[in-house]
Amino acid sequence: MMKVGDKVTFEGCDARQKFFGNHTGSTDKLVVGEQYEVSFVEVHSWHTKVFLKGFKGSFNSVCFKEG
């Protein structure tokens, strides 16, 4: 499970993944294959919102790989 301070690699998102759970972050500013630092994690019953250091809004955790 992702936690604050973890490095995650952006793997891309399709439209359903991007908006499931009302995520507010813009994936347009993320680069596939780049690593980002997790600043906050919000776990829900069907999805997990990930907040990244230096970015506004939340992202769907399925769009990232840990490490």
N, C-alpha and C positions, 0 to 999 in steps of 0.2 A: 504494500500500500504506500502511495506517495505521502511524503511528509514535508514540512517546512524545511528548507535548506537543500532538499534533493535537487539533483541535476536531471532534467528530463529532455529527451530529444523529440522534436516535433516531427511527426510522420505524415502530416496532412489530415484533412477532414473533408468528408462530403457534406452536402447541405443538411442532411438529416442529423448527422453527428454534430455539426456546428450549432444548430438551433435547438436540439433536444435539451430540455432543461432551462431554456431561456438564457443561454449564455450571452454575455454582453461584450466580450473581447473581440477584437478584429483580427482574424487569422491572416488577413492581407499583409499584416506587418511581420508575420512569422515566416521563417525560411525552413523548408523541409530539410532535415538532416542537422540543423543547428541545435545546440543545447541551450536550455534556459533554466533559471533557478526558480524553484517553487517558493512563493512567499506566504501562501495560505491555501488550505485545503478544506472544502466544505462537502461532507459526505451526505448523500441523500439515499433513499431506499432503492432508486433505479438508476442513479447516475452520480458522478462525483464532479464537482466544480473545482478547477485548479486556477489559482491566481499566480501570475508570474511577476517576478521582480522587474520593475521598469515598464510594465504594461498595465493599462487600465482594463478593468472588466475580468470576467471569468471565461474559462475555456473548458471544453469537455475533456476529461482525463483520457478517454479512448483515443484521442488524437496524438498522444504522447507515449513514448517508451521510456521506462525508467533507465537511468544510466547514460 
